[in-house]
Amino acid sequence: MRLILLILMLLAFFSFAKAQQTYENIYEWAAEIVESMAEDLEEGDYSYMIEDLIRLIYEPININSANRDDLGRIFFLKDKQIESLLFHRYTNGFFHSVYELQTVEGFDRNLIEMMEPLIFFGEVATTPRKHTFRGDLFLRSRFTVETPRGFQEYNDRPPAYQGNKALYYTRFEAAPLRNVTMGFVAKNDPGEPMFSSDIPTFDYVSGYVSWKPNTFLKQVIIGQYRISGGQGLVLQTGMRTGKTGNASSVRNRNTGFKPALSTSEATGMSGIILSLGNEKFSINPFVSIQQRDGRIREDSLKNQYITGLRTDGYHRTVTELETRRNTREDVIGVQMRYFTKYFTIEAGHLEYRLQYPVIPDANYYNQYYFSGQQNGNSWFSIEGGLKNVFLFSEIAFNESLNPAIWAGILTSPANRFNWVVSYRYFPIDFQAPLGNPFAESPRGSGESGFYSGIDLELPYNFVASGYIDYFNFKWLRYQIKAPSDGYDASIYLTHKPNRNWETLLRLRYKEKGINLPAENEEFPVGKREQTQLRLQTRFSPNKEWTFTTRIDFNKVEIQGKEIPNGTYLAQEIRYQHPNGKWYAQLRYGAVDAEDYETRFYIYEPDVLYSFNVPMYYGQGHRIIAMLKYTILPKLDVWIRYSQWNYYNRTTISSGNNTINSNMLNEFRFQIRKKF
């Protein structure tokens, strides 16, 4: 959730002959990362990753002054490659051209080509260039042809959804002055009313203004921003690091803060943040005040409390509208960072407070969930490296003073071989409402684990990577009636004989605890074993055509339950016209996942700055067709059509989203105007 990525369609706007191949390479990296994380998180806001790439396009990194955090924004760079680049620059001086990067250990031609649009080679101190206004405006909409039940009268009752069935989205970002950027985003989900008594404009509206005076006052952001500290034990309001094919990159790469235009209503901060300091240190005080969706209840004395905060952001029905932004959330804190030649040292503290106390519904598994009205956390972290060893760690406290720990070490015992090991321990009573570290469970508390991952370049253009992650829970979890443990292991093998052909083989095995069916009451908790296999090949015979074929297999075994295996087969064709003005993309996928346990999470091509990693569940096929056309040099249009056709259903979805058909057709439109 969080790493950085996807929407790499933006790279199609660089010199098309070479940029098309660059785009395809980055696309593959990003799709793999997003899909791997979606399998574990099942939901998440990936828009922060998109924003990082957007800013890299507009503001490439000066490779001669970039620090570890700057280079970490390039999501496909491994930690060892970052350290190798910094060490090479320290020992040999500035880089003057892209060709010199070939002398850095671990940098090959393909990697350098992907980096090229995102970096430039400048002096450390340069005279500011003349500023020119730039801006980016997006207008987007989507709707389904079929009408879900929530938009229809049902049993003589009016429609449950208060709005129409279209999604509306607009985003504008601009740099009107030197060192000043500003942005605005608005979104209305299908079914949400707009320009009404309930919602006077769009359901969600946000924005920011950022100023970098480049003095002792380094930066000011007013409005929406995201911030992360250490390894995310206390503070991670973006997307957390997950288990991916980048097996040796598990440290938090999102440290620091940035302005944000996310449309997630359950993450992020809104208020003001300052950065004070110089090249050696920074002090970042921050305040966030915003309204959240709370499930408000009353006790026998009419005192109000909430059972929890809603995170889906939907306000379509009368009940959902009653929870809309009814609970105030206040956050105040400070983050302090000190930079040495080899290490970054960080410390911080924050106070978190809600308008109403949280009292979760009584269940054994949630006894250690966050409860009450406020919480305080402190953290201390250090990361850095010497030669071929890189360390990263964090220790964090809440009011119990029983510390949570996350520590790792990355080393390269041989050329082109990276190895990382990490350990995590979260006390059962550790609470951090804004924390989101690398872990098996999103809540973290009561979990301990050990992770080991490797990346290895082999002869004949093969690259292997893999990890094993052992996790243990000291307390009950949702749908697990006892303390449990498990492990997750994955192997990736990539073969790229030339720049036009790449094949990926992925094998994953995961074992974890689960409640067994009711007839096994004498053994209430058993094991869930899952085996996943993927084979994917991508071939580009020339600069215009790209063909991708993919096969997935999913097997799940649970004692006392018969589960049919799941399979997925897809063929994708992409054509880029030589003049670069338009491209077309077509994908056909067939899925056989009769049981929910063998569902798939598949990345789907989408319009620029939007993407899908939906769940594929059932028996049927999926068609996606997309066209992008540049009408004028700074005016682009996207049209996307998708269809679900199920063979074993007469209805799709459930509740208010029920569609009385075995087919679901959807259209998406987007216009982009650059200034």
N, C-alpha and C positions, 0 to 999 in steps of 0.2 A: 501498500500500500503502500519518508517513504521513498527510493532509488532514483527515478526520473525517466520519462519516456513517452512514448507512443505518439503519436501524431507526427509523424515523420513525413507526412505528406507535404509539410512545409518545405522540405528539401528539394522538392521538384521544381523550385523556383530558381535554382542555381544552374548555370550553364548546362544546358540539357544533355549534351552528349555525354559528359562525364558525370554530371549530377544524377542522371537516371540510375547509373550503377551504384552511386553512393546512396541514393534513396533506398534502393532495394536492400543493400547490406544493413543499413540502420533499421529498416522495417523489420527484417528478420530478427535482429537483436531485440527490438522492442516488443514484438509480438510474443516472443518466447518468455520474456520477463513478465509481461502483463498476464499471460495465461497461467504461468506458474504461480503467481501471487494470487490470482483469482481463485484457484483451486483451494487455497488455504483460507483466504479471507472471505470468499463468497460474495462479499460486497465491499466496495471501497471507492474512494474518490481519487481518480487518477489525474484530475485536472491540474494538480500542482506540477506533475511531471511535464505536462504540456507547456505550462507557463515557463518552465526552465528552458525548454527548447525554443520557445518564442523569443525569449530574451537573448538567447545565444545567437539566434539569427540576426536580430537587430543590433546586438552589442557583442560581437565576437570577443573571445578572450585574448588578451595580449600574452602570448606564450612566454615572453621574457620577464613579465612581472607577476604572473599568476601564482597564487599560493595554493596550498593543498585543498582548501575549500573551493577555490575557483575551478581547479581541474576536476574536482569531484562532481561538478555539475555535468560533466560529459559522461553520461551514464554508462557507456560501453567501455570506458577505461577501467581496468582493474587497479586495485590499490597498489600492487607492485609496480605497474606501469607508471602510475603517478609518482611514486617514490623514485623510480629510475630516471624519470624526466627531471625532477627537481635536483637529484644528485648530479646528473650530467650537466645541468645548467650551472650548478654551483662550482663544479670542478673545471668546466671548459668555457664558461662564459655564455653570452647571449647566442640565440639562434638567429640566423639571417634569412633562411629560406626553408621551405617545407622539406627539401631534400636532406637537410641536416638531421631531421628527425630519424632518418634511417640508421643513424649511428647510436641511437638510444636503445639500450637493451630491452628487448621485448616488443619493439615497434617494427611491424612489417608493412608492406605496401598497402594492403587492404585497410589496416587500421589507420594509416596516415591519410588515405583517401577519404575515409569517413570523417576524420578530424578536420580536414582542410576547410570546409565551409564555416567551421565554428571557431576558428582561431585566426590571429594575425601576428605578424612579427614586427613589433615596434620597440622603440627605446623605452626605458623605464620612465623617464620624464620627458614628455613631448609637449610641444605647444598645442593647445587645444585647437582643433579644426573648427572652421566656421560652422555654426549650427544651422541646420535646416529642419523645418517642421516635418514630422512624420506621424502618420496615424494609420490605424487599422480598424475597419468597421465590418462587423459580421451581422447578418440577419439570417435566421434559421427557423424552419418550421418542419414538423412531421405530423402525420396522422395516419390512422388505419382506415381502410375501406370499410371493413366490418365494424359494426357498432356494438361495443360491450354493453352488458346489462345495466351497468351503472348510469348510462346515458339514456335509458329507456324507462318508460312507465312500466311498473311491475306490480302485479296484483292490485291494480287500481290506485297505486301510490305514485307520486311524482318521481322523476329521476333522482337517484341518490346523489349523483355528482352534480355540483352546482354550476360547473362551467362546460364549455364545449370540448370536443375530443381532440383538439389540436394542441401541440406544444409550440410555444413561442419563445424565442431566445434572441437576444441582441447583446453584442459586446463591442465596446469601443475602447481603444487604448491609444495614447498619443504622447509625444514628447514635444510640448509647445515651446519650451525654453531649454537652454543648456542646463544639464543636471536636474531637470524637472521632468517627471513622467506622471501620468494620471490615467486612470481607467474607470470604466463603468460597465456593469453587467446586470442584465435583468432576465428573468426566466419565469415562465408560467407553464406548469405541467398540465397534461391532459386532465380535464375534469375540474381544474381549479378556476374559480370565478376571477374575473379581472375587471377593473373599472366599475366596481360595484360598491354597495354599502359595506360589504364584508372586507373587500380588498380594493382600495381606491385606485391602485395602478397594477403593476405586475405583482404576483405573489412574492417573488424574491427580487430585491434590488440591493446592490452593493457597489462599492467603488473605493478608490484610494487616490491620494496625492502623495508623491514621494519627491523629496528634495535632497540632493547630495552636494552640500556646499564645499566639500573637500577641505575643511578646516578642522579644528579640534572637534567641532560638531560635524561628524562624518555623514550622518544621514538622519532624516526625519520622515516617518510615514504616518499619515493620518488616514484612518479608514481601515479597510480589510488588509490583514497581513498574516503571514504564517511564521512560526518560530520553532526552533528545535535546539535542544541542548544535549551535549554528551552523546550517549547511545540511546537516548529517548526514554529513559526510565521515568523521568518526571515530566519532560516537556517534549512533545512531538505532535504538533498540530497539523502536520502534513501527513504524508503516507509513510508508513514504517517500512523498514528493510525486510525483505522476505527471502525465502529459499528459492533460488533460481539456478539456471545453467551457469551463471557467473559464480561458481561455487566458492571461490576464494574471496569474494567481496561481500562481507556480511556486516561490516561496520556501518554506522549511520553516516550517510553522505549528505544529509540535509541540514547540517549544523548551521547556526546563524539564523538570520531572518530575511524575509523578502516581501515585497508587496504581493497581493494575491487578488485574483478575480475568479475564485472558485464559486460554483453554484451549489456546493454542498452546504446544507443548512445545519449540519451537526459537527462540523470541524472548523478550524481556523479561529482567528481572533479579529476583533473589531474595536478599534480605539486609537491609541497613539503609542509609538515606540521611537525612542531616540538612540543614537549611537554616538558615544563620545570617546575620544582617544586619538591614537596615532597608529603608526605601523607596528608598534610593540604591544599595545594593549587596547582594549575597548571595554566600555561600560555601557550596557544596554538596558536602561529602565523601560518597562512597558506596562501598559494598562489596557485592559479589554473590558468593555461593558456591552453586553448584547442580550437579546431576548431569545430564549430557547422554548421548545415545545415540551411542556410537562404534563404528565398524567396526574392531575390534581384530585385529591380525595379530601374528605373531612372525617375527623374522628368524632367520638361521642360528645366532645366538648366544643364542636364546631371549629376546631383548629385545623387549618389547612396544611396538607403535606403532599408530596409527590411520590409515587411508587417508582418513578424513573423518568428519564428524558427520552422522548421519541427521536429517532435518528433518520427516518425515511424522508422527512421534509414534505410529505403530501398534505394538502389542505383542500380536499375535494368534497367531502361529505360534511354534514352538520356537526357530527361528532369530531371529525378531524379539525374543523374550523374552531371548535371550542378549545382545542389545545394549542392553537396557533400563537406562538410567541407570548405565552402567558407566564413565563418564569424568567426572572432576571438572573443573569450569570455575571459575576464580577471576578476579574483576575487582576492581580497586581504583583509585579515581581521585578527582579533585576538579574541580568546575565553578565558575568565578567569574564573576559578572556585575555590571556597573556601569551604572546607569541615569542618563542625563542628560535634559534637557528634550526633546531631539530624537532621541537615539541610544541604542542599547543595545550595550555593548561586552562581549565574552565571551572568556574564555580558559580552557583546561583541559588536563588530562593524565590518561591512564589507562594502566594496565598490565594486560595480558591474559595468562593462563597456563592451559594444559591439563595434565591429569595425565600424558598420554602425548604424545609428539611426533607431529605430523602429517606423514606421508610419502605424498603422493598417488600413485596408480597412474601409471606412467610413460607420458605422452603429450606430444606436442609442444605442444598448446594449453594445458596446465595447468602449464607450467614456472614461471609466475609466480604461481600460486595460493599462498595462505598455507601455509607449511610450518614445521616446528619446533614448539617447545613454548611459546614466549612471544613477545609483541609489545608494543611501547610506542608510543603516539601522543600528540602534542600538537596543539592547535588554537587559533586566534585568529579571532574573527569580529566583525563590526560591521554593524549595520543601523539604519536610521532615515531620516528625511526632513525636507526643508525645502520648504515651500510645496507645489508640485506634483511634486516629484522625491523618489523613495524609493530608497534604496540598500540592498543586502544582499549580504554576501560572507563567505567563510571561506577561510583558508589552513591547511593541515594538514601534519604531518610524521610520518614514522616513522623508523626507525633509519637509513635511507639519506640523510636530510636533503634529499631532492629533493622539493620541496613539491607538494602537490595544491592546486588552486585552483578555487573556485566563486564567481562574482561576477555580479551582475545589477543592473539599474536599471529602475525603473518610473516613467513620467511620463504626464502628461495634457496633451498639446499643445493640446487643444481641449476644450470642454465635452462631456461624455458620450463621450469617446474616451480609452481607456487603452491604453498601449503599453509592453511590457516586452521587454527584450533581456537575454540572459545568456550567459555563457561558462563552460565547465568544462574542466579539464585534470587528468587523473589520470596520473601517471608509471607506466610499465609495471611498476616494482618497488614501487609504493605498496601497502601492505597495511594494512587496518583491519578486523579481524574483526567489529567491532560497527558499522561504518559502513554506511549505506544511503542515499546521496544521490540526488537527481534525476539520472537518467542513463538511457541506452539499455540498458546492461548492468547487472545487479544487482551484479556484482563491481566495476565501475568502473575497475579498474586497466588502464592502457594506452589509455584512451578520452579523446578530446577532442571538444568539440561546441559548437555555437552555436545558440541558441534565440531566436526572436522571436515574440511573440504580441500580439494586439490584441483589445479589446472595444469595440464601437461601437454606440451606440443610434441607430437610424434613425427617420425619420418613419413615421407610420401604424402605430405599435406593433410595429415590427420591431426585432430586436436581432441583430447579427452578431458573431461572434467567430471567431478562427482562429489557427493557429500553423504555423510551419515549424521543424523541428529537424534540423540537420545533425550527423552523428556520424561519427567516424573512429577506427578501432582500429589500433594500432601492432603488434599481435601476432595470432597465430592465435586463433580461438575455437572452441568446440565446433561441429562440423560445418562449419567454414570453414577451409580449408587454407592461407590466406594472409591478410596484413593486408587490411582491407577498409574501406569507408565506405558511407554511405547517407544517406537523409533521410526524414523523416516530416512530412507536411503534412495539415492538416485544416481544414475550414470548417464552422461551425455557423450556421444561420439560424433564428431563432425568431420566430414571429408570434403575438401575444396580443391580439386585438382587444378582448377583455373578460375579466373574471376567470373566466369559465366555459369558455373555449375557448382552447386553445393547440396550435400546430403546430410541429414541429421537423423540419428538414431537415439531415442531416449527410453530408458527403462527406470521405472520408479516402483518401489515397494514400501508400503506404510502399514504399520501395525499399531493399534491403539485400543484402549478399553471402550466397552459399550455395554449398555444394559441388554441382557438376553431376553428373548420372548418369554411371556408370562408362564409358560409351562415349565420353565427351568428355574423356579423360585429357589431351589436349594443352591443354585449357583447363579446369583442374580447378575453378576458382572462377568463378561467374557471378553474375547478379542475380536476386533474387526480387522481383517487382513485385506489389503487392496494392492493389486498389481496393475500397473499401467504401462503400455508400450506404444511408442509413436515412431513412425517412419515417414520422413518428409524429404522430398527432393525438389529443388528449384533450378530451372535451366533457362538461360537467356541466349538463344541462338544469335541474336543481334541486339542493337540498342533499342529496338522498338518492341520486341515481343519478350514476354516472360511467362513461363509455365510452371505452376506449382502443383504437385500431387502429394496428398497426405493420407495416411492410414493411422487410426488410433484404435487401441483395444483396452478395455477396462474390465477387470475381474475383481469381485468383492466376495469374501467368504465370511459368514457369521454363523456361529453354531446355532442349529435349530431353525435356520431360514434358508429356503431355496432362492437363489438370486441368479437370474440369467445374465450372461456376459453382455457387455456393451461394446458396440463397434461404431466407428465413424469413418467415412471415406469421402474425400473432397478433391475436386479438380478446380483450379483457378487459372484464368487466362487474363493477362494484362497487356494492353497495347498503348504505347506512347507514340503519338505522331511525331515525325522528324522535326516539324517546325516548333514543337513544344507547346502549341496552343491548346491541345486537348489530349486527354487520355480516356480510355474506357477499361472497365474491369468487370469480369464476370466470374462468379463462383457457383458451383453446384455441389451440395453436400448431402449425403445420405446418412441418416443416423438410425441405429437400432439400440436404444437404451430403454428397455421395457420397464426396468425397475429404477426408482429414484436413486438408489445407492450407486448405480453405474452411470450416472449423468456425466456429461462433459462440459467443460468451460472452453469456448472457442472464440478466439479473436476474429472479429469481422471487419473488413474494410469499410470505412465510413468517410463522411465529408470531413474536410479539414478542421482540425481542433475539436473533433468529436470522434468517439469510437465506442465500440461495443465489445464486451466479453460476456455474452449471454450464456445461460445454461441451456444445453441441448438434452432434452429428456423426452422419451417417447419413441415412436417408430414413424419415420416419414422422411421427407427431404426438405432442403432449404436452398432457395435460390436468391442470389444477391447480384444486382446489376447496377453499376455506377458510371456516370459520365461527368467529367469535369471539362469545362470549356472556358478559355480566356477570351471574353468578348472584346475587351480593350486592354491595353498594356497593364492597367491597374484595376481591372474589373473582371472577377472570376465568378462562374456559376457552377454549382454542383447539383445533380439530380441523382437520387438513389432510390431504387425499388428493391423490396425484399418480400419473399413469400415463404410461409410455413405451410406445408401440406402433410397432415398426419394421416397415417393409414389405420390406426387403431383407436381413433377417437371420433366422437360426434360433436363434442364440445371442447373448447380450449379455455384453460385457466379456470378460475373459481370465483365465487362471490360476485362482487360488482364488476369484476373484470371478465366474467364469463362471456364467451362468444359461442353462439349456437351454430357452429360450423366446424368442419375439420380443416379449414383453410384460414389463414390470416395474411392479408396483404397490407403493406405499409409503404408510404412514400415519404421521402425527405428532400427538402430543398434548402439550398444555402447560397447566399450572395456575399461576396467579399469585395470591399472597396478599399484600396490602399491610397494613402495620401502622401 
